[in-house]
Amino acid sequence: RRRSDRDVMLKHVKDRNYQLACVRHFEATHPGAVNTQGVQLDGLGNHPNAWFAASVSYASVKSGGTKKEGEGDDGKAGEEKTMEEA
């Protein structure tokens, strides 16, 4: 299966379909993400930050967490720290 995933990704790259190659890479490295409820795939393939956010969302759902993007470990939105706190 890995070889076929790689072949599909390389074909997309050769055809200059980089977004499709990126999405295929995500699917290969995050099994079942597309069909997993709660995984946010918005913008996947359009920007590296979207790929990262989708990966974090997938890991959170798979680990049973419910944190949303931008939340800290306590589940609250993060606050900026002053230089003294950092």
C-alpha contacts under 8 A as a table, 3 or more apart, distances in Angstrom:
res1	aa1	res2	aa2	distance
1	R	4	S	5.24
1	R	5	D	6.27
2	R	5	D	5.07
2	R	6	R	6.18
2	R	28	A	7.72
3	R	6	R	5.07
3	R	7	D	6.09
4	S	7	D	4.96
4	S	8	V	6.16
5	D	8	V	5.25
5	D	9	M	6.25
5	D	24	R	7.33
5	D	25	H	7.65
5	D	28	A	6.57
6	R	9	M	5.07
6	R	10	L	6.09
7	D	10	L	5.15
7	D	11	K	6.13
8	V	11	K	5.12
8	V	12	H	6.31
8	V	21	A	7.57
8	V	24	R	7.67
9	M	12	H	5.17
9	M	13	V	6.29
9	M	20	L	7.70
9	M	21	A	4.66
9	M	22	C	7.65
9	M	24	R	6.27
9	M	25	H	6.81
10	L	13	V	4.97
10	L	14	K	6.07
10	L	21	A	7.26
11	K	14	K	5.07
11	K	15	D	6.12
12	H	15	D	5.06
12	H	16	R	6.11
12	H	17	N	4.89
12	H	18	Y	6.36
12	H	20	L	6.34
12	H	21	A	5.26
13	V	16	R	4.79
13	V	17	N	5.55
13	V	18	Y	5.45
13	V	21	A	6.15
14	K	17	N	7.54
17	N	20	L	5.48
17	N	21	A	6.38
18	Y	21	A	4.96
18	Y	22	C	6.10
18	Y	45	G	7.78
19	Q	22	C	5.04
19	Q	23	V	6.24
19	Q	45	G	4.47
19	Q	46	N	6.05
20	L	23	V	5.07
20	L	24	R	6.08
20	L	45	G	6.62
21	A	24	R	5.08
21	A	25	H	6.10
21	A	45	G	7.87
22	C	25	H	5.04
22	C	26	F	6.26
22	C	44	L	7.84
22	C	45	G	5.19
23	V	26	F	5.04
23	V	27	E	6.24
23	V	44	L	6.37
23	V	45	G	5.21
24	R	27	E	5.01
24	R	28	A	6.15
25	H	28	A	5.09
25	H	29	T	6.19
26	F	29	T	5.21
26	F	30	H	5.78
26	F	51	W	7.49
26	F	55	S	7.98
27	E	30	H	5.19
27	E	31	P	5.91
27	E	32	G	7.34
27	E	33	A	6.81
27	E	34	V	7.33
28	A	31	P	6.06
30	H	33	A	5.69
30	H	55	S	7.54
30	H	58	Y	7.42
32	G	35	N	5.50
32	G	36	T	6.08
33	A	36	T	5.01
33	A	39	V	6.55
33	A	58	Y	6.38
34	V	39	V	7.57
34	V	41	L	7.72
36	T	39	V	6.02
38	G	57	S	7.70
38	G	61	V	6.60
39	V	54	A	6.75
39	V	57	S	5.32
39	V	58	Y	5.24
39	V	61	V	6.63
40	Q	53	A	7.68
40	Q	54	A	5.50
40	Q	57	S	6.00
40	Q	58	Y	7.55
41	L	44	L	5.46
41	L	50	A	7.61
41	L	51	W	7.89
41	L	54	A	5.25
42	D	50	A	6.92
42	D	54	A	7.52
43	G	46	N	5.39
43	G	47	H	6.92
43	G	50	A	5.52
43	G	51	W	7.66
44	L	47	H	6.83
44	L	50	A	5.24
44	L	51	W	5.18
44	L	54	A	6.98
45	G	48	P	7.36
45	G	50	A	7.24
45	G	51	W	6.50
46	N	50	A	6.99
47	H	50	A	5.30
47	H	51	W	6.59
48	P	51	W	5.04
48	P	52	F	6.24
49	N	52	F	5.00
49	N	53	A	6.07
50	A	53	A	5.01
50	A	54	A	6.07
51	W	54	A	5.18
51	W	55	S	6.18
52	F	55	S	5.00
52	F	56	V	6.20
53	A	56	V	5.11
53	A	57	S	6.08
53	A	69	E	7.21
54	A	57	S	4.96
54	A	58	Y	6.06
55	S	58	Y	5.06
55	S	59	A	6.19
56	V	59	A	5.12
56	V	60	S	6.06
57	S	60	S	5.10
57	S	61	V	6.19
57	S	68	K	7.55
57	S	69	E	7.58
58	Y	61	V	5.25
58	Y	62	K	6.02
59	A	62	K	5.09
59	A	63	S	6.01
60	S	63	S	5.23
60	S	64	G	6.19
60	S	65	G	4.81
60	S	66	T	6.44
60	S	67	K	6.83
61	V	64	G	5.10
61	V	65	G	5.57
61	V	66	T	6.58
62	K	65	G	7.49
67	K	71	E	6.14
67	K	72	G	7.79
67	K	73	D	7.93
67	K	75	G	5.94
68	K	71	E	5.70
68	K	75	G	7.88
70	G	77	A	6.01
70	G	78	G	6.29
71	E	74	D	7.61
71	E	75	G	5.45
71	E	76	K	5.28
71	E	77	A	4.37
71	E	78	G	5.48
72	G	75	G	5.42
72	G	76	K	5.72
72	G	77	A	6.07
72	G	78	G	5.39
73	D	76	K	7.53
81	K	84	E	7.83
81	K	85	E	5.71
81	K	86	A	6.04
82	T	85	E	5.28
82	T	86	A	6.35
83	M	86	A	5.30
